[in-house]
């Protein structure tokens, strides 16, 4: 399992593909004007103890991470293994159609399986968390799929994650199944939330 180290996880702000409800995957889709505003808003609430920001190799997370790092005066590191799910031939198609196929456990031609994506994301998160202590909590700017994969590592299903949503993950080894307490971060502070539900209870 993942090292029990505190960290922050953020989904990238709104992109052009998001506004069109497309499965973006490995495609590069720029942030919208609203997305840029969302990134600036997150920069205002970042905790001061964040000194390192990790992001995927896709423009939407790289751009966001660099904006946040400039405001926070910290460093960024690119990790391609944090990339969104690879939808292969389905990239750029309507999300509802792609999701319906994924729900039937279909594998996109030229893409990856759900299990491959979970394993890739696990390796990326494990590598990052092993490098940090409780004094240096990293921020990971990634994708909606990253939240899904994190839950599936522990056999939990996540709820939908909005663009620019920022969450604090704190180790909670006493919790059965999912050993993390999660707090949603906003201008109003941090609020405990339930992001994940055990698969067996669904």
C-alpha positions in Angstrom: 0.0 0.0 0.0 1.0 3.7 -0.2 3.3 5.2 2.5 1.1 6.9 5.1 2.4 10.4 4.5 0.2 13.6 4.4 -0.3 15.1 1.0 -2.6 17.3 -1.0 -4.2 16.2 -4.2 -5.8 18.6 -6.8 -7.7 18.1 -10.0 -6.7 20.5 -12.8 -8.9 23.5 -13.4 -11.5 23.6 -16.3 -10.2 22.9 -19.8 -11.7 23.4 -23.2 -12.4 19.6 -23.4 -14.2 19.8 -20.1 -16.6 22.4 -21.4 -17.4 20.1 -24.4 -17.7 17.0 -22.1 -15.0 15.1 -24.0 -12.8 12.3 -22.8 -9.5 14.1 -22.9 -7.0 11.5 -21.6 -3.5 12.0 -23.1 -4.8 14.8 -25.3 -3.6 18.3 -24.5 -6.5 20.7 -23.8 -5.7 24.2 -22.6 -7.3 25.8 -19.6 -10.2 28.1 -20.2 -10.4 31.6 -18.9 -12.5 30.2 -16.0 -9.9 27.6 -15.5 -7.2 30.2 -15.1 -9.3 32.0 -12.6 -9.8 28.8 -10.7 -6.0 28.2 -10.6 -5.5 31.8 -9.2 -8.1 31.1 -6.5 -6.4 27.9 -5.4 -3.1 29.7 -5.2 -4.6 32.0 -2.6 -5.4 29.1 -0.2 -2.4 26.9 -0.5 -0.9 26.0 2.8 2.6 27.5 3.4 4.1 24.1 4.2 3.8 23.0 0.6 7.3 23.2 -0.9 7.1 20.8 -3.8 4.4 20.5 -6.5 4.2 17.4 -8.7 2.2 17.3 -11.9 1.6 15.1 -14.9 3.2 15.6 -18.3 0.0 17.1 -19.7 -0.3 20.9 -20.3 -3.4 21.3 -18.1 -1.6 20.2 -15.0 1.8 21.6 -15.9 0.3 25.1 -16.5 -1.6 24.9 -13.2 1.4 23.7 -11.2 3.6 26.4 -12.5 1.0 29.1 -11.7 0.7 27.7 -8.1 4.5 27.4 -7.7 5.0 31.0 -8.7 2.6 32.1 -6.1 3.9 29.7 -3.5 7.6 30.2 -4.3 8.2 26.5 -4.5 9.5 23.9 -7.0 7.7 21.7 -9.5 8.4 18.2 -10.7 6.9 16.6 -13.8 5.8 12.9 -13.5 4.4 11.4 -16.7 3.1 8.4 -14.7 0.6 10.8 -13.2 -1.0 11.3 -16.6 -4.8 10.8 -17.0 -6.2 7.5 -18.2 -5.1 6.7 -21.7 -8.3 6.4 -23.8 -6.5 5.4 -27.0 -8.8 5.6 -30.0 -11.6 6.9 -27.7 -9.8 10.2 -26.9 -11.7 13.2 -27.9 -15.1 11.4 -27.9 -18.0 12.3 -25.8 -17.4 11.4 -22.1 -20.8 9.7 -21.6 -20.2 7.3 -24.5 -16.7 6.5 -23.2 -17.8 6.0 -19.6 -20.5 3.6 -20.7 -17.9 1.5 -22.5 -15.5 1.6 -19.5 -18.3 0.6 -17.1 -18.6 -2.6 -19.2 -14.9 -3.2 -18.7 -14.1 -2.6 -22.3 -10.5 -1.6 -23.0 -10.0 1.3 -25.5 -8.0 0.3 -28.7 -4.5 1.6 -28.3 -5.2 2.7 -24.7 -4.9 1.0 -21.4 -7.0 -1.1 -19.1 -8.4 0.1 -15.8 -6.0 -2.2 -14.0 -3.0 -0.9 -15.9 -4.0 2.7 -15.1 -4.4 1.9 -11.4 -1.0 0.2 -11.3 0.6 3.2 -13.1 -1.0 5.7 -10.7 -0.1 3.6 -7.7 3.6 3.6 -8.8 3.6 7.3 -9.3 2.0 8.1 -5.9 4.2 5.6 -4.1 7.3 7.2 -5.5 6.2 10.7 -4.5 5.1 9.8 -1.0 8.2 7.9 -0.1 10.3 11.1 -0.6 8.3 13.3 1.8 8.0 13.5 5.6 5.3 15.0 7.8 7.2 18.4 7.6 7.1 18.6 3.8 3.6 17.8 2.5 3.6 17.6 -1.3 0.9 18.9 -3.6 0.0 16.6 -6.5 -1.8 18.3 -9.4 -3.3 15.6 -11.5 -6.6 14.4 -12.9 -10.1 13.1 -12.1 -8.9 9.7 -12.9 -6.1 10.0 -10.3 -8.7 10.3 -7.6 -10.5 7.2 -9.0 -7.3 5.2 -9.1 -6.4 6.2 -5.5 -9.7 4.8 -4.3 -9.4 1.6 -6.3 -6.0 0.9 -4.7 -8.0 0.3 -1.5 -11.1 -1.2 -3.2 -13.1 2.0 -2.7 -15.1 4.0 -5.3 -14.7 7.7 -5.4 -17.3 10.4 -6.0 -17.1 12.8 -8.9 -14.3 15.4 -8.5 -14.9 18.9 -9.8 -12.3 21.0 -11.7 -9.7 22.7 -9.4 -10.9 20.8 -6.4 -8.2 20.6 -3.7 -8.1 18.0 -0.9 -5.9 17.3 2.0 -5.1 13.6 2.7 -4.0 12.8 6.3 -3.0 9.3 7.4 -5.7 7.5 9.4 -4.4 3.9 9.9 -7.2 3.2 12.3 -9.8 3.5 9.6 -10.7 0.1 8.0 -10.1 -0.2 4.3 -9.2 3.4 3.3 -6.5 4.7 5.7 -6.9 8.4 4.9 -8.9 11.2 6.4 -9.8 13.7 3.7 -10.6 17.4 4.0 -11.9 19.7 1.2 -9.9 22.9 1.0 -11.5 26.2 0.2 -11.3 29.9 1.0 -13.5 29.0 4.1 -10.9 26.6 5.4 -10.7 22.8 5.4 -13.8 20.7 5.9 -13.8 16.9 6.5 -15.5 15.0 3.6 -16.3 11.5 2.5 -14.8 11.0 -0.9 -14.8 7.2 -1.0 -17.2 4.3 -0.5 -16.2 0.6 -0.1 -17.0 -1.3 -3.2 -18.6 -4.1 -1.2 -21.2 -1.7 0.1 -22.3 -0.5 -3.3 
